Amino acid sequence: MEKETLTREQQDNVVRWIARNYNVESIEFMTFNKDLKTGSYHLRFKLNKDQHSGITVNTLSEFDNSYESVRLGALEDFRDISRHSIIPQNEEVDISHVEVTYLGE
């Protein structure tokens, strides 16, 4: 069985989700796996070279949506990169300035 992974487009969507609420200069996607007990997917990443975090979703198809947003916890850990003005969920997010290291690179 082939190991599931995310496409670049799906990873770019995650960058957009995060960039809605945070000032992101760089993101390095580190690991992606499926929890065989719960069926959920876990994606771990490093923001701006030093802040580790991750997200969990229920279905792989959730990564196909570019209009989501996420909050990273604990709030205190990410306060220094939180946007003062959040980008609304119905607006496009420009990620051309974000340095992205994709899974497997």
KOLGU-4560 file (N, C-alpha, C; in nm, 3 decimals, padded with zeros to 5 digits):
<recs>
<n_xx: 00.084 n_yy: -00.119 n_zz: 00.000 ca_xx: 00.000 ca_yy: 00.000 ca_zz: 00.000 c_xx: 00.088 c_yy: 00.125 c_zz: 00.000 mol: A seq: 1 type: MET>
<n_xx: 00.057 n_yy: 00.219 n_zz: -00.087 ca_xx: 00.135 ca_yy: 00.342 ca_zz: -00.098 c_xx: 00.101 c_yy: 00.436 c_zz: 00.016 mol: A seq: 2 type: GLU>
<n_xx: 00.205 n_yy: 00.499 n_zz: 00.071 ca_xx: 00.185 ca_yy: 00.592 ca_zz: 00.182 c_xx: 00.116 c_yy: 00.719 c_zz: 00.130 mol: A seq: 3 type: LYS>
<n_xx: 00.014 n_yy: 00.763 n_zz: 00.203 ca_xx: -00.058 ca_yy: 00.884 ca_zz: 00.163 c_xx: 00.028 c_yy: 01.007 c_zz: 00.191 mol: A seq: 4 type: GLU>
<n_xx: 00.016 n_yy: 01.105 n_zz: 00.104 ca_xx: 00.088 ca_yy: 01.230 ca_zz: 00.122 c_xx: 00.000 c_yy: 01.344 c_zz: 00.069 mol: A seq: 5 type: THR>
<n_xx: 00.052 n_yy: 01.463 n_zz: 00.076 ca_xx: -00.019 ca_yy: 01.581 ca_zz: 00.027 c_xx: 00.048 c_yy: 01.634 c_zz: -00.098 mol: A seq: 6 type: LEU>
<n_xx: -00.032 n_yy: 01.684 n_zz: -00.192 ca_xx: 00.023 ca_yy: 01.748 ca_zz: -00.310 c_xx: 00.077 c_yy: 01.886 c_zz: -00.272 mol: A seq: 7 type: THR>
<n_xx: 00.154 n_yy: 01.945 n_zz: -00.360 ca_xx: 00.202 ca_yy: 02.082 ca_zz: -00.335 c_xx: 00.085 c_yy: 02.178 c_zz: -00.322 mol: A seq: 8 type: ARG>
<n_xx: -00.017 n_yy: 02.159 n_zz: -00.404 ca_xx: -00.134 ca_yy: 02.247 ca_zz: -00.397 c_xx: -00.202 c_yy: 02.237 c_zz: -00.261 mol: A seq: 9 type: GLU>
<n_xx: -00.215 n_yy: 02.115 n_zz: -00.210 ca_xx: -00.276 ca_yy: 02.097 ca_zz: -00.077 c_xx: -00.190 c_yy: 02.161 c_zz: 00.032 mol: A seq: 10 type: GLN>
<n_xx: -00.057 n_yy: 02.149 n_zz: 00.019 ca_xx: 00.031 ca_yy: 02.213 ca_zz: 00.116 c_xx: 00.023 c_yy: 02.365 c_zz: 00.106 mol: A seq: 11 type: GLN>
<n_xx: 00.011 n_yy: 02.417 n_zz: -00.016 ca_xx: -00.008 ca_yy: 02.561 ca_zz: -00.034 c_xx: -00.138 c_yy: 02.607 c_zz: 00.032 mol: A seq: 12 type: ASP>
<n_xx: -00.241 n_yy: 02.524 n_zz: 00.026 ca_xx: -00.366 ca_yy: 02.558 ca_zz: 00.093 c_xx: -00.345 c_yy: 02.572 c_zz: 00.243 mol: A seq: 13 type: ASN>
<n_xx: -00.267 n_yy: 02.483 n_zz: 00.301 ca_xx: -00.237 ca_yy: 02.492 ca_zz: 00.445 c_xx: -00.163 c_yy: 02.622 c_zz: 00.475 mol: A seq: 14 type: VAL>
<n_xx: -00.071 n_yy: 02.661 n_zz: 00.388 ca_xx: 00.000 ca_yy: 02.789 ca_zz: 00.405 c_xx: -00.102 c_yy: 02.903 c_zz: 00.406 mol: A seq: 15 type: VAL>
<n_xx: -00.199 n_yy: 02.899 n_zz: 00.316 ca_xx: -00.304 ca_yy: 03.002 ca_zz: 00.312 c_xx: -00.385 c_yy: 03.003 c_zz: 00.441 mol: A seq: 16 type: ARG>
<n_xx: -00.421 n_yy: 02.885 n_zz: 00.492 ca_xx: -00.498 ca_yy: 02.876 ca_zz: 00.616 c_xx: -00.425 c_yy: 02.948 c_zz: 00.729 mol: A seq: 17 type: TRP>
<n_xx: -00.296 n_yy: 02.921 n_zz: 00.738 ca_xx: -00.216 ca_yy: 02.979 ca_zz: 00.847 c_xx: -00.196 c_yy: 03.128 c_zz: 00.824 mol: A seq: 18 type: ILE>
<n_xx: -00.169 n_yy: 03.166 n_zz: 00.699 ca_xx: -00.140 ca_yy: 03.307 ca_zz: 00.667 c_xx: -00.262 c_yy: 03.397 c_zz: 00.686 mol: A seq: 19 type: ALA>
<n_xx: -00.381 n_yy: 03.343 n_zz: 00.693 ca_xx: -00.500 ca_yy: 03.425 ca_zz: 00.723 c_xx: -00.489 c_yy: 03.489 c_zz: 00.861 mol: A seq: 20 type: ARG>
<n_xx: -00.428 n_yy: 03.418 n_zz: 00.954 ca_xx: -00.424 ca_yy: 03.463 ca_zz: 01.094 c_xx: -00.286 c_yy: 03.499 c_zz: 01.145 mol: A seq: 21 type: ASN>
<n_xx: -00.182 n_yy: 03.465 n_zz: 01.068 ca_xx: -00.045 ca_yy: 03.484 ca_zz: 01.117 c_xx: 00.044 c_yy: 03.542 c_zz: 01.008 mol: A seq: 22 type: TYR>
<n_xx: 00.147 n_yy: 03.615 n_zz: 01.051 ca_xx: 00.249 ca_yy: 03.666 ca_zz: 00.961 c_xx: 00.352 c_yy: 03.556 c_zz: 00.941 mol: A seq: 23 type: ASN>
<n_xx: 00.349 n_yy: 03.495 n_zz: 00.825 ca_xx: 00.434 ca_yy: 03.380 ca_zz: 00.796 c_xx: 00.540 c_yy: 03.420 c_zz: 00.694 mol: A seq: 24 type: VAL>
<n_xx: 00.666 n_yy: 03.402 n_zz: 00.731 ca_xx: 00.777 ca_yy: 03.426 ca_zz: 00.638 c_xx: 00.822 c_yy: 03.297 c_zz: 00.574 mol: A seq: 25 type: GLU>
<n_xx: 00.818 n_yy: 03.188 n_zz: 00.653 ca_xx: 00.858 ca_yy: 03.058 ca_zz: 00.600 c_xx: 00.781 c_yy: 02.948 c_zz: 00.671 mol: A seq: 26 type: SER>
<n_xx: 00.766 n_yy: 02.838 n_zz: 00.600 ca_xx: 00.706 ca_yy: 02.718 ca_zz: 00.660 c_xx: 00.778 c_yy: 02.597 c_zz: 00.604 mol: A seq: 27 type: ILE>
<n_xx: 00.813 n_yy: 02.508 n_zz: 00.693 ca_xx: 00.875 ca_yy: 02.382 ca_zz: 00.654 c_xx: 00.782 c_yy: 02.269 c_zz: 00.698 mol: A seq: 28 type: GLU>
<n_xx: 00.726 n_yy: 02.198 n_zz: 00.599 ca_xx: 00.642 ca_yy: 02.084 ca_zz: 00.631 c_xx: 00.733 c_yy: 01.969 c_zz: 00.669 mol: A seq: 29 type: PHE>
<n_xx: 00.710 n_yy: 01.911 n_zz: 00.786 ca_xx: 00.802 ca_yy: 01.812 ca_zz: 00.839 c_xx: 00.750 c_yy: 01.669 c_zz: 00.827 mol: A seq: 30 type: MET>
<n_xx: 00.630 n_yy: 01.643 n_zz: 00.876 ca_xx: 00.576 ca_yy: 01.507 ca_zz: 00.869 c_xx: 00.426 c_yy: 01.511 c_zz: 00.841 mol: A seq: 31 type: THR>
<n_xx: 00.380 n_yy: 01.405 n_zz: 00.776 ca_xx: 00.237 ca_yy: 01.388 ca_zz: 00.750 c_xx: 00.206 c_yy: 01.241 c_zz: 00.769 mol: A seq: 32 type: PHE>
<n_xx: 00.106 n_yy: 01.212 n_zz: 00.852 ca_xx: 00.070 ca_yy: 01.072 ca_zz: 00.872 c_xx: -00.077 c_yy: 01.057 c_zz: 00.908 mol: A seq: 33 type: ASN>
<n_xx: -00.121 n_yy: 00.934 n_zz: 00.896 ca_xx: -00.260 ca_yy: 00.900 ca_zz: 00.929 c_xx: -00.260 c_yy: 00.819 c_zz: 01.057 mol: A seq: 34 type: LYS>
<n_xx: -00.345 n_yy: 00.856 n_zz: 01.149 ca_xx: -00.363 ca_yy: 00.780 ca_zz: 01.273 c_xx: -00.454 c_yy: 00.662 c_zz: 01.240 mol: A seq: 35 type: ASP>
<n_xx: -00.400 n_yy: 00.543 n_zz: 01.247 ca_xx: -00.476 ca_yy: 00.425 ca_zz: 01.207 c_xx: -00.591 c_yy: 00.393 c_zz: 01.301 mol: A seq: 36 type: LEU>
<n_xx: -00.584 n_yy: 00.439 n_zz: 01.425 ca_xx: -00.694 ca_yy: 00.414 ca_zz: 01.520 c_xx: -00.812 c_yy: 00.508 c_zz: 01.495 mol: A seq: 37 type: LYS>
<n_xx: -00.782 n_yy: 00.637 n_zz: 01.474 ca_xx: -00.890 ca_yy: 00.736 ca_zz: 01.459 c_xx: -00.923 c_yy: 00.767 c_zz: 01.313 mol: A seq: 38 type: THR>
<n_xx: -00.828 n_yy: 00.741 n_zz: 01.223 ca_xx: -00.847 ca_yy: 00.774 ca_zz: 01.083 c_xx: -00.816 c_yy: 00.918 c_zz: 01.049 mol: A seq: 39 type: GLY>
<n_xx: -00.775 n_yy: 00.997 n_zz: 01.149 ca_xx: -00.745 ca_yy: 01.139 ca_zz: 01.125 c_xx: -00.603 c_yy: 01.154 c_zz: 01.070 mol: A seq: 40 type: SER>
<n_xx: -00.578 n_yy: 01.270 n_zz: 01.010 ca_xx: -00.449 ca_yy: 01.301 ca_zz: 00.948 c_xx: -00.379 c_yy: 01.410 c_zz: 01.028 mol: A seq: 41 type: TYR>
<n_xx: -00.249 n_yy: 01.391 n_zz: 01.050 ca_xx: -00.169 ca_yy: 01.486 ca_zz: 01.127 c_xx: -00.059 c_yy: 01.543 c_zz: 01.038 mol: A seq: 42 type: HIS>
<n_xx: -00.049 n_yy: 01.675 n_zz: 01.036 ca_xx: 00.054 ca_yy: 01.745 ca_zz: 00.960 c_xx: 00.134 c_yy: 01.831 c_zz: 01.056 mol: A seq: 43 type: LEU>
<n_xx: 00.265 n_yy: 01.807 n_zz: 01.062 ca_xx: 00.354 ca_yy: 01.885 ca_zz: 01.150 c_xx: 00.438 c_yy: 01.977 c_zz: 01.063 mol: A seq: 44 type: ARG>
<n_xx: 00.464 n_yy: 02.098 n_zz: 01.115 ca_xx: 00.540 ca_yy: 02.196 ca_zz: 01.039 c_xx: 00.614 c_yy: 02.290 c_zz: 01.134 mol: A seq: 45 type: PHE>
<n_xx: 00.708 n_yy: 02.364 n_zz: 01.074 ca_xx: 00.786 ca_yy: 02.463 ca_zz: 01.148 c_xx: 00.764 c_yy: 02.597 c_zz: 01.079 mol: A seq: 46 type: LYS>
<n_xx: 00.722 n_yy: 02.697 n_zz: 01.156 ca_xx: 00.697 ca_yy: 02.832 ca_zz: 01.104 c_xx: 00.814 c_yy: 02.923 c_zz: 01.135 mol: A seq: 47 type: LEU>
<n_xx: 00.849 n_yy: 03.006 n_zz: 01.037 ca_xx: 00.950 ca_yy: 03.110 ca_zz: 01.055 c_xx: 01.077 c_yy: 03.055 c_zz: 01.119 mol: A seq: 48 type: ASN>
<n_xx: 01.114 n_yy: 02.935 n_zz: 01.079 ca_xx: 01.239 ca_yy: 02.867 ca_zz: 01.116 c_xx: 01.246 c_yy: 02.818 c_zz: 01.260 mol: A seq: 49 type: LYS>
<n_xx: 01.151 n_yy: 02.856 n_zz: 01.348 ca_xx: 01.170 ca_yy: 02.817 ca_zz: 01.488 c_xx: 01.045 c_yy: 02.780 c_zz: 01.566 mol: A seq: 50 type: ASP>
<n_xx: 00.927 n_yy: 02.799 n_zz: 01.512 ca_xx: 00.805 ca_yy: 02.770 ca_zz: 01.588 c_xx: 00.738 c_yy: 02.644 c_zz: 01.534 mol: A seq: 51 type: GLN>
<n_xx: 00.739 n_yy: 02.539 n_zz: 01.615 ca_xx: 00.682 ca_yy: 02.410 ca_zz: 01.575 c_xx: 00.534 c_yy: 02.405 c_zz: 01.607 mol: A seq: 52 type: HIS>
<n_xx: 00.457 n_yy: 02.349 n_zz: 01.514 ca_xx: 00.314 ca_yy: 02.332 ca_zz: 01.537 c_xx: 00.263 c_yy: 02.223 c_zz: 01.444 mol: A seq: 53 type: SER>
<n_xx: 00.133 n_yy: 02.206 n_zz: 01.443 ca_xx: 00.073 ca_yy: 02.107 ca_zz: 01.356 c_xx: -00.078 c_yy: 02.121 c_zz: 01.354 mol: A seq: 54 type: GLY>
<n_xx: -00.139 n_yy: 02.050 n_zz: 01.262 ca_xx: -00.285 ca_yy: 02.049 ca_zz: 01.254 c_xx: -00.331 c_yy: 01.905 c_zz: 01.233 mol: A seq: 55 type: ILE>
<n_xx: -00.453 n_yy: 01.881 n_zz: 01.272 ca_xx: -00.516 ca_yy: 01.750 ca_zz: 01.254 c_xx: -00.650 c_yy: 01.771 c_zz: 01.183 mol: A seq: 56 type: THR>
<n_xx: -00.674 n_yy: 01.691 n_zz: 01.081 ca_xx: -00.802 ca_yy: 01.697 ca_zz: 01.009 c_xx: -00.861 c_yy: 01.557 c_zz: 01.003 mol: A seq: 57 type: VAL>
<n_xx: -00.990 n_yy: 01.550 n_zz: 00.977 ca_xx: -01.059 ca_yy: 01.421 ca_zz: 00.972 c_xx: -01.049 c_yy: 01.350 c_zz: 00.838 mol: A seq: 58 type: ASN>
<n_xx: -01.048 n_yy: 01.429 n_zz: 00.728 ca_xx: -01.043 ca_yy: 01.368 ca_zz: 00.595 c_xx: -00.937 c_yy: 01.436 c_zz: 00.510 mol: A seq: 59 type: THR>
<n_xx: -00.878 n_yy: 01.359 n_zz: 00.422 ca_xx: -00.774 ca_yy: 01.410 ca_zz: 00.333 c_xx: -00.828 c_yy: 01.522 c_zz: 00.244 mol: A seq: 60 type: LEU>
<n_xx: -00.955 n_yy: 01.514 n_zz: 00.206 ca_xx: -01.013 ca_yy: 01.613 ca_zz: 00.115 c_xx: -01.022 c_yy: 01.753 c_zz: 00.177 mol: A seq: 61 type: SER>
<n_xx: -01.013 n_yy: 01.763 n_zz: 00.309 ca_xx: -01.014 ca_yy: 01.896 ca_zz: 00.372 c_xx: -00.899 c_yy: 01.982 c_zz: 00.323 mol: A seq: 62 type: GLU>
<n_xx: -00.789 n_yy: 01.919 n_zz: 00.283 ca_xx: -00.672 ca_yy: 01.993 ca_zz: 00.234 c_xx: -00.695 c_yy: 02.052 c_zz: 00.096 mol: A seq: 63 type: PHE>
<n_xx: -00.805 n_yy: 02.017 n_zz: 00.030 ca_xx: -00.835 ca_yy: 02.070 ca_zz: -00.103 c_xx: -00.893 c_yy: 02.211 c_zz: -00.099 mol: A seq: 64 type: ASP>
<n_xx: -00.934 n_yy: 02.257 n_zz: 00.017 ca_xx: -01.000 ca_yy: 02.387 ca_zz: 00.031 c_xx: -00.898 c_yy: 02.495 c_zz: 00.068 mol: A seq: 65 type: ASN>
<n_xx: -00.890 n_yy: 02.600 n_zz: -00.013 ca_xx: -00.795 ca_yy: 02.709 ca_zz: 00.016 c_xx: -00.856 c_yy: 02.817 c_zz: 00.105 mol: A seq: 66 type: SER>
<n_xx: -00.985 n_yy: 02.807 n_zz: 00.135 ca_xx: -01.053 ca_yy: 02.914 ca_zz: 00.209 c_xx: -01.074 c_yy: 02.883 c_zz: 00.357 mol: A seq: 67 type: TYR>
<n_xx: -01.002 n_yy: 02.787 n_zz: 00.410 ca_xx: -01.010 ca_yy: 02.756 ca_zz: 00.552 c_xx: -00.916 c_yy: 02.849 c_zz: 00.629 mol: A seq: 68 type: GLU>
<n_xx: -00.923 n_yy: 02.840 n_zz: 00.760 ca_xx: -00.827 ca_yy: 02.911 ca_zz: 00.844 c_xx: -00.804 c_yy: 02.826 c_zz: 00.968 mol: A seq: 69 type: SER>
<n_xx: -00.690 n_yy: 02.845 n_zz: 01.031 ca_xx: -00.658 ca_yy: 02.771 ca_zz: 01.153 c_xx: -00.604 c_yy: 02.866 c_zz: 01.258 mol: A seq: 70 type: VAL>
<n_xx: -00.625 n_yy: 02.827 n_zz: 01.381 ca_xx: -00.564 ca_yy: 02.894 ca_zz: 01.496 c_xx: -00.464 c_yy: 02.798 c_zz: 01.555 mol: A seq: 71 type: ARG>
<n_xx: -00.346 n_yy: 02.848 n_zz: 01.579 ca_xx: -00.241 ca_yy: 02.764 ca_zz: 01.636 c_xx: -00.237 c_yy: 02.784 c_zz: 01.787 mol: A seq: 72 type: LEU>
<n_xx: -00.214 n_yy: 02.679 n_zz: 01.861 ca_xx: -00.210 ca_yy: 02.691 ca_zz: 02.008 c_xx: -00.075 c_yy: 02.646 c_zz: 02.058 mol: A seq: 73 type: GLY>
<n_xx: -00.037 n_yy: 02.685 n_zz: 02.172 ca_xx: -00.104 ca_yy: 02.775 ca_zz: 02.265 c_xx: -00.093 c_yy: 02.919 c_zz: 02.214 mol: A seq: 74 type: ALA>
<n_xx: -00.198 n_yy: 02.996 n_zz: 02.241 ca_xx: -00.205 ca_yy: 03.132 ca_zz: 02.188 c_xx: -00.082 c_yy: 03.214 c_zz: 02.221 mol: A seq: 75 type: LEU>
<n_xx: -00.030 n_yy: 03.199 n_zz: 02.342 ca_xx: 00.086 ca_yy: 03.278 ca_zz: 02.384 c_xx: 00.208 c_yy: 03.248 c_zz: 02.296 mol: A seq: 76 type: GLU>
<n_xx: 00.219 n_yy: 03.124 n_zz: 02.250 ca_xx: 00.335 ca_yy: 03.084 ca_zz: 02.170 c_xx: 00.336 c_yy: 03.151 c_zz: 02.032 mol: A seq: 77 type: ASP>
<n_xx: 00.220 n_yy: 03.192 n_zz: 01.984 ca_xx: 00.211 ca_yy: 03.247 ca_zz: 01.848 c_xx: 00.163 c_yy: 03.392 c_zz: 01.845 mol: A seq: 78 type: PHE>
<n_xx: 00.152 n_yy: 03.453 n_zz: 01.962 ca_xx: 00.104 ca_yy: 03.591 ca_zz: 01.970 c_xx: 00.193 c_yy: 03.686 c_zz: 01.890 mol: A seq: 79 type: ARG>
<n_xx: 00.325 n_yy: 03.664 n_zz: 01.894 ca_xx: 00.417 ca_yy: 03.756 ca_zz: 01.826 c_xx: 00.405 c_yy: 03.752 c_zz: 01.674 mol: A seq: 80 type: ASP>
<n_xx: 00.345 n_yy: 03.648 n_zz: 01.617 ca_xx: 00.326 ca_yy: 03.646 ca_zz: 01.471 c_xx: 00.179 c_yy: 03.656 c_zz: 01.431 mol: A seq: 81 type: ILE>
<n_xx: 00.090 n_yy: 03.677 n_zz: 01.528 ca_xx: -00.053 ca_yy: 03.691 ca_zz: 01.497 c_xx: -00.077 c_yy: 03.820 c_zz: 01.419 mol: A seq: 82 type: SER>
<n_xx: -00.162 n_yy: 03.812 n_zz: 01.319 ca_xx: -00.199 ca_yy: 03.931 ca_zz: 01.241 c_xx: -00.287 c_yy: 04.021 c_zz: 01.326 mol: A seq: 83 type: ARG>
<n_xx: -00.266 n_yy: 04.152 n_zz: 01.312 ca_xx: -00.355 ca_yy: 04.248 ca_zz: 01.377 c_xx: -00.488 c_yy: 04.253 c_zz: 01.303 mol: A seq: 84 type: HIS>
<n_xx: -00.481 n_yy: 04.232 n_zz: 01.171 ca_xx: -00.601 ca_yy: 04.232 ca_zz: 01.088 c_xx: -00.608 c_yy: 04.098 c_zz: 01.015 mol: A seq: 85 type: SER>
<n_xx: -00.700 n_yy: 04.013 n_zz: 01.056 ca_xx: -00.715 ca_yy: 03.880 ca_zz: 00.998 c_xx: -00.776 c_yy: 03.891 c_zz: 00.858 mol: A seq: 86 type: ILE>
<n_xx: -00.728 n_yy: 03.808 n_zz: 00.766 ca_xx: -00.783 ca_yy: 03.805 ca_zz: 00.630 c_xx: -00.911 c_yy: 03.721 c_zz: 00.634 mol: A seq: 87 type: ILE>
<n_xx: -01.024 n_yy: 03.779 n_zz: 00.591 ca_xx: -01.151 ca_yy: 03.705 ca_zz: 00.594 c_xx: -01.145 c_yy: 03.575 c_zz: 00.514 mol: A seq: 88 type: PRO>
<n_xx: -01.225 n_yy: 03.477 n_zz: 00.556 ca_xx: -01.223 ca_yy: 03.345 ca_zz: 00.494 c_xx: -01.268 c_yy: 03.346 c_zz: 00.349 mol: A seq: 89 type: GLN>
<n_xx: -01.343 n_yy: 03.446 n_zz: 00.307 ca_xx: -01.390 ca_yy: 03.449 ca_zz: 00.168 c_xx: -01.295 c_yy: 03.524 c_zz: 00.075 mol: A seq: 90 type: ASN>
<n_xx: -01.179 n_yy: 03.567 n_zz: 00.125 ca_xx: -01.080 ca_yy: 03.638 ca_zz: 00.043 c_xx: -00.960 c_yy: 03.550 c_zz: 00.012 mol: A seq: 91 type: GLU>
<n_xx: -00.901 n_yy: 03.573 n_zz: -00.106 ca_xx: -00.778 ca_yy: 03.503 ca_zz: -00.144 c_xx: -00.664 c_yy: 03.549 c_zz: -00.053 mol: A seq: 92 type: GLU>
<n_xx: -00.568 n_yy: 03.460 n_zz: -00.032 ca_xx: -00.450 ca_yy: 03.493 ca_zz: 00.048 c_xx: -00.328 c_yy: 03.480 c_zz: -00.041 mol: A seq: 93 type: VAL>
<n_xx: -00.250 n_yy: 03.587 n_zz: -00.052 ca_xx: -00.128 ca_yy: 03.586 ca_zz: -00.132 c_xx: -00.016 c_yy: 03.522 c_zz: -00.049 mol: A seq: 94 type: ASP>
<n_xx: 00.037 n_yy: 03.410 n_zz: -00.098 ca_xx: 00.146 ca_yy: 03.343 ca_zz: -00.027 c_xx: 00.276 c_yy: 03.347 c_zz: -00.107 mol: A seq: 95 type: ILE>
<n_xx: 00.282 n_yy: 03.433 n_zz: -00.208 ca_xx: 00.400 ca_yy: 03.438 ca_zz: -00.295 c_xx: 00.526 c_yy: 03.479 c_zz: -00.219 mol: A seq: 96 type: SER>
<n_xx: 00.511 n_yy: 03.546 n_zz: -00.106 ca_xx: 00.626 ca_yy: 03.591 ca_zz: -00.028 c_xx: 00.672 c_yy: 03.488 c_zz: 00.075 mol: A seq: 97 type: HIS>
<n_xx: 00.598 n_yy: 03.378 n_zz: 00.088 ca_xx: 00.630 ca_yy: 03.277 ca_zz: 00.190 c_xx: 00.726 c_yy: 03.173 c_zz: 00.131 mol: A seq: 98 type: VAL>
<n_xx: 00.836 n_yy: 03.150 n_zz: 00.201 ca_xx: 00.931 ca_yy: 03.046 ca_zz: 00.162 c_xx: 00.877 c_yy: 02.912 c_zz: 00.213 mol: A seq: 99 type: GLU>
<n_xx: 00.847 n_yy: 02.820 n_zz: 00.119 ca_xx: 00.785 ca_yy: 02.693 ca_zz: 00.155 c_xx: 00.882 c_yy: 02.578 c_zz: 00.128 mol: A seq: 100 type: VAL>
<n_xx: 00.901 n_yy: 02.492 n_zz: 00.227 ca_xx: 00.972 ca_yy: 02.366 ca_zz: 00.208 c_xx: 00.868 c_yy: 02.256 c_zz: 00.218 mol: A seq: 101 type: THR>
<n_xx: 00.844 n_yy: 02.189 n_zz: 00.106 ca_xx: 00.738 ca_yy: 02.090 ca_zz: 00.097 c_xx: 00.782 c_yy: 01.956 c_zz: 00.157 mol: A seq: 102 type: TYR>
<n_xx: 00.685 n_yy: 01.872 n_zz: 00.188 ca_xx: 00.714 ca_yy: 01.737 ca_zz: 00.236 c_xx: 00.806 c_yy: 01.666 c_zz: 00.137 mol: A seq: 103 type: LEU>
<n_xx: 00.906 n_yy: 01.599 n_zz: 00.187 ca_xx: 00.996 ca_yy: 01.523 ca_zz: 00.102 c_xx: 01.109 c_yy: 01.602 c_zz: 00.039 mol: A seq: 104 type: GLY>
<n_xx: 01.118 n_yy: 01.731 n_zz: 00.067 ca_xx: 01.227 ca_yy: 01.812 ca_zz: 00.009 c_xx: 01.344 c_yy: 01.820 c_zz: 00.103 mol: A seq: 105 type: GLU>
</recs>
